[in-house]
Amino acid sequence: MAKKNKVHIYNRLFFKLYLNYAVMLLVTAVLICLIFTQLYKNTTMKNSREQLMEQAVNISDMITTNYINTQNYSGFLGYISNQQKVMRLDIWTISNPNAIIPMSPLLETNSYEEFSVGYKEYLVLVDSAFMNQSEYSVADDEIYQTQTITVSVPILGVNREVVGALLLKSPVKGIKDVIDDSISLIVISSVVALAISFIIIIIFATELALPISRMRATALSLAAGNYHSKTGIKRNDELGDLAKTVDILSEKLLENDIQRKNLDQMRLDFFANVSHELRTPITVLRAYTESLVDGVVTNQEKVNQYYDRMLIECKSMERLVGDLMILSKMQNPDFVIEKEPVNLVQIFDDIYRSAGAIAEKKKIKIDISKNQDVIMMLGDYDRLRQMFMVILDNAIKFSDKCKTVYINISKSDKIYVSIRDEGMGMDEDELANIFEKFYKSNLKQNDSGTGLGLSIAKQIALKHGGNIEVSSKIGEGSTFAFIFPLSDMEEFQ
């Protein structure tokens, strides 16, 4: 068992956390390095280009002012040589052969023909300058062993004519060194960050793994049937929420276990009650049948009485089985009442015609009042009629002669139906048990009952989204109140 539960290091949560974090950190460091390098290159090149272009413009203006306009060419080559040494760059001046008055050859460092042969890569820059446009190029230079920037600007003469071109070439210094230093710094920073993150992840993984281990132990305990197990974790994060969920699951499992045990006990009680209820009629039937078969009873009148009694007992068992089937169907969670719009006033008109004959025998008056002529609700007509008939039949059964049963139907924010009798009433102990299966009082009126009528009525009310409330006092009678919501009917409309 221990071998099966062994987890390889690469499957552990800590290892996965650290590996993912390390990869993420390395990828971030590499991206930062690449982005920084590119940004530094671009920025350095831009700054060098702008600075070199500004120097080229200044030198071009100086040549125009001090040499071309004055036509004093002495000292020019010395000036150019001095500038090259000071600024550490190459300076070329080329005369424009297409100009009306080209720049003097004395101001040239190289002729256009020399550029055409030895510096072909710069001809584009020279031609751009001849067209009065400033241009630049970036290239790797074998002499400088680094990248260089070359800029070209026009040299203006009389009447602002482009009489020549000025080229400045300068190496972009320090880029490689700075990039190498930056990469080294980023690598060192990444290593240090990985070391620090290792410590942080150990703490984080421990805080993460311990609650998970406790929840796993709790889950295994619950699986073993110990529904009192709790995680004991108090955290204000997702793990805390998960732990609360496990604890709620524990409570629900405990409740379900208790409910299951109660249901098992109820099932045993149910079978015991059914056996008890069936034992008496079966015993009576057997006794009468044996008497008839053995010829103990021969008097025809007595035989007929036996047959009548046997028929009564058969009908009693048939009614009991029928009630049990209805109650079982109602208590099934998957059973759904097929609802349709029904008029409660019409149901009670139908009930009045059926119960009227029973009430008339005891000279009991049935008084029906309503606040509307039509009170609609969604429900099963036959089931609702059965439910109200059970209550009305009991009201008549337990009322003395010449009494009144009051029925009130009203509709406001909900639908209310009450059936009140003037019978003998019930005490608190009876009220607590009247909806239990097979519960019957010891009164004579209950001799022919199965003890399932009120249980069936309760289930029918629940299936219709309603409820039954009962109030009673000894000697004053009982009131059964039904309450149904309007929401279902409003959705239908």
Secondary structure in CASP SS format (residue, H / E / C, confidence):
PFRMAT SS
TARGET T0000
AUTHOR 0000-0000-0000
METHOD secondary structure of the structure
MODEL  1
M C 1.00
A H 1.00
K H 1.00
K H 1.00
N H 1.00
K C 1.00
V C 1.00
H C 1.00
I H 1.00
Y H 1.00
N H 1.00
R C 1.00
L H 1.00
F H 1.00
F H 1.00
K H 1.00
L H 1.00
Y H 1.00
L H 1.00
N H 1.00
Y H 1.00
A H 1.00
V H 1.00
M H 1.00
L H 1.00
L H 1.00
V H 1.00
T H 1.00
A H 1.00
V H 1.00
L H 1.00
I H 1.00
C H 1.00
L H 1.00
I H 1.00
F H 1.00
T H 1.00
Q H 1.00
L H 1.00
Y H 1.00
K H 1.00
N H 1.00
T H 1.00
T H 1.00
M H 1.00
K H 1.00
N H 1.00
S H 1.00
R H 1.00
E H 1.00
Q H 1.00
L H 1.00
M H 1.00
E H 1.00
Q H 1.00
A H 1.00
V H 1.00
N H 1.00
I H 1.00
S H 1.00
D H 1.00
M H 1.00
I H 1.00
T H 1.00
T H 1.00
N H 1.00
Y H 1.00
I H 1.00
N C 1.00
T C 1.00
Q C 1.00
N C 1.00
Y C 1.00
S C 1.00
G C 1.00
F H 1.00
L H 1.00
G H 1.00
Y H 1.00
I H 1.00
S H 1.00
N H 1.00
Q H 1.00
Q H 1.00
K H 1.00
V H 1.00
M H 1.00
R C 1.00
L C 1.00
D E 1.00
I E 1.00
W E 1.00
T E 1.00
I E 1.00
S E 1.00
N C 1.00
P C 1.00
N C 1.00
A C 1.00
I C 1.00
I C 1.00
P C 1.00
M C 1.00
S C 1.00
P H 1.00
L H 1.00
L H 1.00
E C 1.00
T C 1.00
N C 1.00
S C 1.00
Y H 1.00
E H 1.00
E H 1.00
F H 1.00
S H 1.00
V H 1.00
G H 1.00
Y C 1.00
K H 1.00
E H 1.00
Y H 1.00
L H 1.00
V H 1.00
L H 1.00
V H 1.00
D H 1.00
S H 1.00
A H 1.00
F H 1.00
M C 1.00
N C 1.00
Q C 1.00
S C 1.00
E E 1.00
Y E 1.00
S E 1.00
V E 1.00
A E 1.00
D E 1.00
D E 1.00
E C 1.00
I C 1.00
Y C 1.00
Q C 1.00
T E 1.00
Q E 1.00
T E 1.00
I E 1.00
T E 1.00
V E 1.00
S E 1.00
V E 1.00
P E 1.00
I E 1.00
L E 1.00
G C 1.00
V H 1.00
N H 1.00
R H 1.00
E C 1.00
V E 1.00
V E 1.00
G E 1.00
A E 1.00
L E 1.00
L E 1.00
L E 1.00
K E 1.00
S E 1.00
P E 1.00
V C 1.00
K C 1.00
G C 1.00
I H 1.00
K H 1.00
D H 1.00
V H 1.00
I H 1.00
D H 1.00
D H 1.00
S H 1.00
I H 1.00
S H 1.00
L H 1.00
I H 1.00
V H 1.00
I H 1.00
S H 1.00
S H 1.00
V H 1.00
V H 1.00
A H 1.00
L H 1.00
A H 1.00
I H 1.00
S H 1.00
F H 1.00
I H 1.00
I H 1.00
I H 1.00
I H 1.00
I H 1.00
F H 1.00
A H 1.00
T H 1.00
E H 1.00
L H 1.00
A H 1.00
L H 1.00
P H 1.00
I H 1.00
S H 1.00
R H 1.00
M H 1.00
R H 1.00
A H 1.00
T H 1.00
A H 1.00
L H 1.00
S H 1.00
L H 1.00
A H 1.00
A C 1.00
G C 1.00
N C 1.00
Y C 1.00
H C 1.00
S C 1.00
K C 1.00
T C 1.00
G C 1.00
I C 1.00
K C 1.00
R C 1.00
N C 1.00
D C 1.00
E H 1.00
L H 1.00
G H 1.00
D H 1.00
L H 1.00
A H 1.00
K H 1.00
T H 1.00
V H 1.00
D H 1.00
I H 1.00
L H 1.00
S H 1.00
E H 1.00
K H 1.00
L H 1.00
L H 1.00
E H 1.00
N H 1.00
D H 1.00
I H 1.00
Q H 1.00
R H 1.00
K H 1.00
N H 1.00
L H 1.00
D H 1.00
Q H 1.00
M H 1.00
R H 1.00
L H 1.00
D H 1.00
F H 1.00
F H 1.00
A H 1.00
N H 1.00
V H 1.00
S H 1.00
H H 1.00
E H 1.00
L H 1.00
R H 1.00
T H 1.00
P H 1.00
I H 1.00
T H 1.00
V H 1.00
L H 1.00
R H 1.00
A H 1.00
Y H 1.00
T H 1.00
E H 1.00
S H 1.00
L H 1.00
V H 1.00
D C 1.00
G C 1.00
V C 1.00
V C 1.00
T C 1.00
N C 1.00
Q H 1.00
E H 1.00
K H 1.00
V H 1.00
N H 1.00
Q H 1.00
Y H 1.00
Y H 1.00
D H 1.00
R H 1.00
M H 1.00
L H 1.00
I H 1.00
E H 1.00
C H 1.00
K H 1.00
S H 1.00
M H 1.00
E H 1.00
R H 1.00
L H 1.00
V H 1.00
G H 1.00
D H 1.00
L H 1.00
M H 1.00
I H 1.00
L H 1.00
S H 1.00
K H 1.00
M H 1.00
Q H 1.00
N C 1.00
P C 1.00
D C 1.00
F C 1.00
V C 1.00
I C 1.00
E C 1.00
K C 1.00
E E 1.00
P E 1.00
V E 1.00
N E 1.00
L H 1.00
V H 1.00
Q H 1.00
I H 1.00
F H 1.00
D H 1.00
D H 1.00
I H 1.00
Y H 1.00
R H 1.00
S H 1.00
A H 1.00
G H 1.00
A H 1.00
I H 1.00
A H 1.00
E H 1.00
K H 1.00
K C 1.00
K C 1.00
I C 1.00
K E 1.00
I E 1.00
D E 1.00
I E 1.00
S E 1.00
K E 1.00
N C 1.00
Q C 1.00
D C 1.00
V C 1.00
I C 1.00
M E 1.00
M E 1.00
L E 1.00
G E 1.00
D C 1.00
Y H 1.00
D H 1.00
R H 1.00
L H 1.00
R H 1.00
Q H 1.00
M H 1.00
F H 1.00
M H 1.00
V H 1.00
I H 1.00
L H 1.00
D H 1.00
N H 1.00
A H 1.00
I H 1.00
K H 1.00
F C 1.00
S C 1.00
D C 1.00
K C 1.00
C C 1.00
K C 1.00
T E 1.00
V E 1.00
Y E 1.00
I E 1.00
N E 1.00
I E 1.00
S E 1.00
K E 1.00
S C 1.00
D C 1.00
K E 1.00
I E 1.00
Y E 1.00
V E 1.00
S E 1.00
I E 1.00
R E 1.00
D C 1.00
E C 1.00
G C 1.00
M C 1.00
G C 1.00
M C 1.00
D C 1.00
E H 1.00
D H 1.00
E H 1.00
L H 1.00
A C 1.00
N C 1.00
I C 1.00
F C 1.00
E C 1.00
K C 1.00
F C 1.00
Y C 1.00
K C 1.00
S C 1.00
N C 1.00
L C 1.00
K H 1.00
Q H 1.00
N H 1.00
D C 1.00
S C 1.00
G C 1.00
T C 1.00
G C 1.00
L C 1.00
G H 1.00
L H 1.00
S H 1.00
I H 1.00
A H 1.00
K H 1.00
Q H 1.00
I H 1.00
A H 1.00
L H 1.00
K H 1.00
H C 1.00
G C 1.00
G C 1.00
N E 1.00
I E 1.00
E E 1.00
V E 1.00
S E 1.00
S E 1.00
K E 1.00
I C 1.00
G C 1.00
E C 1.00
G E 1.00
S E 1.00
T E 1.00
F E 1.00
A E 1.00
F E 1.00
I E 1.00
F E 1.00
P E 1.00
L C 1.00
S H 1.00
D H 1.00
M H 1.00
E H 1.00
E H 1.00
F H 1.00
Q C 1.00
END
